[in-house]
């Protein structure tokens, strides 16, 4: 049954709500009806809010999650990339602090011959967003038309854009409602939200970085595994390849947190600086992108190729091409000293000597928001130059009065709150008792 074949008289929203409230399953037609007519404006927010709470409490099984993802995907346009005669693979991250991986990953993968169509997001809560980072580059256009998106993919090999009005409009409406009804943290709703946008890009495969820990929305490995298995299963039901890599967010990635600071660090990494954690995550995600794209026959071979592209400058050259193609000022990329700098900085010093055993990464991310690098509400503007440089991470030894972090800011309104959070983020002890592990399981 096609969406437009379903008339408002075929079902009553009330009956569907009560069915899920009582713990029963939905048919494909019931879910399609709700999503289609809610997107069109035929069903009011208050009824969908009741339905969201009912499914939040009683859950959706795998088939229902598939029906929901499919209905949300079909609520908008699906980009046709059949004109591009190369493997097309995208990457998604569930979000973290200092997560700048896409900035290096997409050009490195593109330099290996895989096309990367990437729809990215903005910062959410204490986590940063790729679009905000890219917009710290003056002139960079993250609002591409479909024609521009395809043209840049053909020319450069990757493109990064925001979600358009025509891509999964049901997700936009549902997400806004979930945000104010306490129904964000549901595996089926998270899965359908992610995949309805990602599958609309036209990629053949999706590699997903599922983060867990203090700086992630999924705090435990158990929850991350549950999400990974669901994402993998639904992606395959939709006829696409999927790989989920579980990575830790118990410390920030790299040493920079904040938009232009993270762009600069990414550039440094693509120009030969050794950031072990950034390279490790980029190479495993990129390796699987090359593997599912048919470029290599093993993940080890894929990881080696990604590292080569980062080391020999080919990823950086491809990044420059992207900046030019999307209207950004490439002079800043060639000379990062030209990025606008924050007017003020303050160093946070350790009050004791010992080993860093724990970093509350959510505190670090929230401190960056207080400095102006993120938003308290979606209407807030971002200070692209604000942020944090981390000098000491887990397992590092620190001396009394040695620098832990440096804060960069232009507005001191919430500076004391940022300082307090950073100081509370560090647990420093006499012995090195850390059990930190960056990369965990892979779900295929």
C-alpha positions in Angstrom: 0.0 0.0 0.0 1.4 3.4 -1.0 1.2 6.3 1.4 -1.3 8.3 -0.7 -3.6 5.2 -0.9 -4.2 5.5 2.9 -7.0 7.9 3.6 -7.7 9.5 7.0 -10.8 7.4 7.4 -8.9 4.1 7.1 -7.7 4.3 10.7 -8.3 6.3 13.8 -5.2 7.7 15.6 -7.0 7.0 18.8 -7.2 3.2 18.1 -3.5 3.0 17.1 -2.5 4.9 20.3 -4.6 2.6 22.5 -3.2 -0.5 20.7 0.4 0.4 21.6 -0.6 1.7 25.0 -1.9 -1.8 25.7 1.3 -3.4 24.5 0.2 -4.8 21.1 2.2 -4.6 17.9 1.5 -2.3 14.9 0.9 -3.3 11.3 3.0 -1.6 8.5 -0.2 0.2 7.4 -0.8 1.6 10.9 2.7 3.1 11.1 2.6 4.3 7.6 -0.8 6.0 8.2 0.5 7.8 11.3 3.8 9.0 9.8 2.2 10.0 6.5 -0.7 12.0 7.9 1.3 13.5 10.7 3.9 14.8 8.2 1.0 16.3 6.1 -0.4 18.0 9.2 -3.6 15.9 9.4 -2.8 14.5 12.9 -2.2 16.9 15.7 0.9 17.0 17.9 -0.9 15.9 21.0 -2.0 12.6 19.5 1.5 11.8 18.2 2.9 12.8 21.6 0.6 10.2 23.2 1.7 7.6 20.7 5.4 8.3 21.2 5.1 7.9 24.9 3.2 4.6 24.4 5.9 3.2 22.2 8.6 4.6 24.5 7.1 2.7 27.4 6.1 -0.5 25.5 8.7 -0.6 22.8 8.8 -1.6 19.1 10.0 -4.9 17.9 12.4 -5.2 15.0 9.7 -5.4 12.3 7.9 -2.4 13.7 11.2 -0.5 13.8 11.7 -1.4 10.2 8.2 -0.2 9.3 8.8 3.1 11.1 12.2 3.7 9.5 10.8 2.9 6.0 7.8 5.3 6.6 10.0 8.1 7.8 12.4 7.6 4.8 9.5 7.6 2.4 8.1 10.8 3.9 10.6 12.8 1.8 13.0 12.6 -1.2 15.6 9.9 -1.7 18.6 11.2 -3.6 19.5 9.2 -6.7 23.2 8.7 -7.0 23.1 6.2 -9.8 24.9 8.6 -12.1 28.0 8.2 -10.0 29.8 5.0 -11.1 31.7 4.4 -7.8 31.0 2.7 -4.5 29.1 5.1 -2.2 29.6 4.7 1.5 28.6 7.1 4.4 29.6 7.3 8.0 27.5 8.3 11.0 28.6 9.0 14.6 26.2 9.0 17.5 28.1 12.1 18.8 30.8 12.9 21.2 33.2 15.6 22.6 36.0 16.6 20.3 34.7 14.2 17.6 36.2 15.7 14.5 36.6 12.4 12.7 34.4 13.2 9.7 36.7 16.1 8.7 39.6 13.7 8.1 37.7 10.6 7.3 35.7 11.8 4.3 38.7 13.2 2.4 40.9 10.1 3.2 38.2 7.7 2.0 37.5 9.8 -1.1 41.2 9.8 -1.9 41.0 5.9 -2.0 38.2 5.9 -4.6 35.0 5.6 -2.5 32.4 8.4 -2.8 31.2 9.8 0.6 27.7 11.4 0.5 27.5 12.9 4.0 24.5 14.6 5.6 25.8 16.0 8.9 24.2 17.6 12.0 24.8 20.4 14.4 25.9 20.3 18.0 23.4 18.8 20.4 23.7 19.4 24.1 27.3 18.9 25.2 28.4 17.2 21.9 29.7 19.1 18.9 28.3 19.0 15.4 30.2 18.7 12.1 28.2 21.5 10.4 29.1 24.0 13.2 32.8 23.0 12.8 32.7 23.5 9.0 30.9 26.9 9.4 33.9 28.2 11.3 35.5 28.3 7.9 34.3 31.6 6.4 32.1 31.1 3.3 31.7 27.4 3.7 28.3 26.4 2.4 26.6 23.5 4.3 23.2 24.1 2.7 23.7 22.5 -0.7 20.9 21.8 -3.2 20.6 18.3 -4.5 22.2 19.3 -7.8 25.2 20.9 -6.0 25.5 17.9 -3.7 25.7 15.5 -6.6 28.0 17.8 -8.6 30.5 18.1 -5.7 30.4 14.3 -5.1 31.3 13.7 -8.8 34.1 16.4 -8.7 35.6 15.9 -5.2 34.5 12.5 -4.1 32.8 13.7 -0.9 30.4 16.4 0.1 29.1 17.5 3.5 25.7 19.1 3.8 22.8 19.7 6.3 19.5 18.0 6.2 17.2 19.7 3.6 13.5 20.2 3.9 12.9 17.4 1.5 15.0 14.8 3.3 13.0 12.8 5.9 10.6 15.6 6.9 8.9 13.2 9.3 12.1 13.0 11.3 12.3 16.7 11.7 8.7 16.9 13.1 9.1 13.8 15.3 12.5 14.8 16.7 11.2 18.2 17.7 8.3 16.5 19.5 10.5 13.8 21.1 12.8 16.6 22.4 9.9 18.1 24.5 8.0 15.0 25.5 10.9 13.0 27.1 11.0 10.3 24.4 14.5 10.9 23.0 16.2 7.9 24.6 14.5 5.0 22.8 16.5 2.6 20.6 13.8 2.2 17.9 13.2 6.0 17.7 16.9 6.7 17.6 17.4 4.1 14.9 14.6 5.3 12.7 15.8 8.9 13.1 19.4 8.1 12.1 18.6 5.8 9.2 15.7 7.8 7.7 18.2 10.6 7.0 21.2 8.4 6.1 19.4 6.1 3.7 18.0 9.1 1.9 21.5 10.1 0.8 21.8 7.3 -1.7 24.7 5.5 -0.1 25.2 1.7 -0.6 26.6 1.2 2.9 26.8 3.0 6.2 29.6 2.7 8.7 28.4 3.8 12.2 30.6 5.0 15.1 28.5 4.1 18.2 30.0 6.0 21.1 29.5 5.2 24.8 30.8 6.5 28.0 30.7 9.7 30.0 30.9 12.0 26.9 28.2 10.1 24.9 24.5 9.9 25.0 24.8 6.1 25.5 26.5 5.9 28.9 27.0 2.1 29.0 28.4 -0.4 26.6 25.3 -2.5 27.0 23.1 0.3 25.6 25.5 1.0 22.8 25.5 -2.7 21.8 21.7 -2.7 21.8 21.7 0.3 19.5 24.4 -1.2 17.3 22.6 -4.4 16.8 19.3 -2.6 16.0 20.9 -0.2 13.6 22.8 -3.0 11.8 19.6 -5.2 11.5 17.4 -2.4 10.2 20.0 -1.2 7.7 20.2 -4.7 6.3 16.4 -5.0 6.2 16.5 -1.9 4.1 18.8 -3.6 1.6 22.0 -1.8 2.6 25.3 -2.9 4.1 26.1 -1.8 7.7 29.0 -2.0 10.1 28.8 -0.6 13.7 32.1 0.1 15.5 31.8 0.7 19.3 34.3 3.4 20.5 34.8 4.9 23.9 33.9 8.5 24.8 35.3 8.4 28.3 37.8 11.1 27.2 37.6 13.7 24.3 38.9 12.7 20.9 42.1 14.6 20.2 43.0 17.6 22.3 40.8 20.3 20.9 37.2 20.9 21.8 35.4 23.7 20.0 34.7 24.5 16.4 37.6 26.3 14.8 40.0 24.6 17.3 38.9 21.2 16.1 39.2 22.2 12.4 42.7 23.3 13.0 43.6 20.1 14.8 42.1 18.1 11.9 44.2 20.0 9.5 47.3 19.4 11.6 46.5 15.7 11.6 46.1 15.7 7.8 49.5 17.5 7.5 51.5 14.9 9.5 51.0 15.6 13.2 50.6 12.5 15.2 47.3 12.3 17.0 47.1 8.6 17.9 43.5 8.4 18.9 42.2 10.4 16.0 44.2 8.3 13.5 43.1 5.1 15.2 39.4 5.9 15.0 39.7 7.3 11.5 41.6 4.3 10.2 39.2 1.7 11.5 36.1 3.5 10.3 37.7 4.3 7.0 39.0 0.8 6.7 35.5 -0.6 6.9 34.3 2.0 4.4 36.8 0.8 1.9 36.0 -2.8 2.7 32.3 -2.5 2.2 33.0 -0.4 -0.9 35.0 -3.2 -2.4 38.2 -1.3 -2.6 40.1 -3.7 -0.2 39.7 -7.3 0.8 40.6 -7.0 4.5 40.0 -4.4 7.2 43.8 -4.4 7.9 44.4 -3.4 4.3 41.8 -0.7 4.5 43.2 0.8 7.7 46.7 0.9 6.1 45.4 2.8 3.0 43.6 5.4 5.2 46.7 6.0 7.2 48.7 6.4 4.0 46.3 9.0 2.7 46.6 11.0 6.0 50.4 10.7 6.0 51.2 11.5 2.3 49.0 14.6 2.1 46.4 13.2 -0.3 43.6 13.5 2.3 44.6 17.1 2.9 44.6 17.9 -0.8 41.1 16.4 -1.1 40.0 18.5 1.9 41.2 21.7 0.1 39.3 20.7 -3.0 36.1 20.3 -0.8 36.6 23.7 0.8 36.9 25.4 -2.6 33.9 23.5 -4.0 31.7 24.5 -1.1 32.7 28.2 -1.1 35.1 28.2 1.9 38.2 30.3 2.4 41.0 27.9 1.6 43.7 30.4 2.6 42.8 29.6 6.3 43.3 26.0 5.6 46.7 26.6 4.2 47.6 28.9 7.1 45.6 28.1 10.2 47.0 31.2 12.0 44.5 33.2 9.9 41.6 31.7 11.8 40.0 34.1 14.2 41.3 33.6 17.7 39.5 34.1 21.0 40.6 37.3 22.8 41.1 35.6 26.2 42.5 32.4 27.6 43.0 30.9 31.0 45.0 27.9 32.2 43.5 25.4 34.6 46.3 23.9 36.7 46.3 20.6 38.6 46.0 20.9 42.4 47.9 17.6 43.0 50.4 15.3 41.3 49.5 11.8 40.0 48.0 10.0 37.1 44.8 11.0 35.3 42.5 8.0 35.8 39.1 9.5 35.0 37.9 12.3 32.8 34.2 13.2 33.0 33.9 14.0 29.3 30.4 15.4 29.6 31.7 18.0 32.0 34.4 19.0 29.4 31.8 19.2 26.6 29.4 21.3 28.8 32.3 23.6 29.8 32.9 24.3 26.1 29.2 25.2 25.7 29.5 27.6 28.7 32.5 29.2 26.9 30.3 29.8 23.8 31.3 26.9 21.6 27.9 25.3 21.8 24.2 26.2 22.3 21.9 26.2 25.3 19.0 26.4 22.9 18.7 26.0 19.1 18.3 29.8 18.7 21.7 30.6 20.3 24.6 31.7 18.1 28.0 30.0 18.3 31.4 31.6 19.1 33.5 29.6 16.6 36.8 30.6 18.3 35.8 29.5 21.8 36.8 26.2 23.2 39.3 24.1 25.1 42.7 22.6 24.5 43.4 19.6 26.6 47.0 19.1 27.8 46.5 16.0 30.0 44.4 12.9 29.2 43.8 9.5 30.8 47.0 7.7 31.9 49.0 10.9 31.7 51.1 11.8 34.7 50.6 15.4 35.9 52.6 17.5 38.4 51.2 19.9 40.9 50.5 23.3 39.2 51.0 21.7 35.8 48.5 22.6 33.0 45.5 20.4 32.6 43.6 22.5 30.0 43.5 25.9 28.5 40.1 27.6 28.1 39.6 30.1 25.2 36.7 32.6 25.3 35.4 36.0 24.3 32.6 36.3 26.8 33.2 35.6 30.5 29.6 35.4 31.5 29.7 31.7 32.3 33.5 31.4 32.7 33.3 30.4 36.4 30.8 27.6 35.5 33.2 26.4 32.8 36.2 26.4 35.2 34.2 24.6 37.9 33.2 21.8 35.5 36.7 21.3 34.1 38.2 21.1 37.6 35.5 18.5 38.6 36.1 16.5 35.3 39.6 15.3 36.4 40.2 12.4 38.8 43.9 12.3 39.6 45.3 9.5 41.8 48.7 8.3 43.0 48.6 5.1 40.9 47.7 4.5 37.2 44.5 2.5 37.6 42.9 3.4 34.3 41.1 0.7 32.3 40.6 3.0 29.3 40.1 1.3 25.9 39.4 3.4 22.8 38.0 0.8 20.3 35.8 -2.0 21.5 33.5 -4.3 19.5 32.5 -4.4 15.8 29.0 -5.4 14.8 28.5 -6.5 11.2 
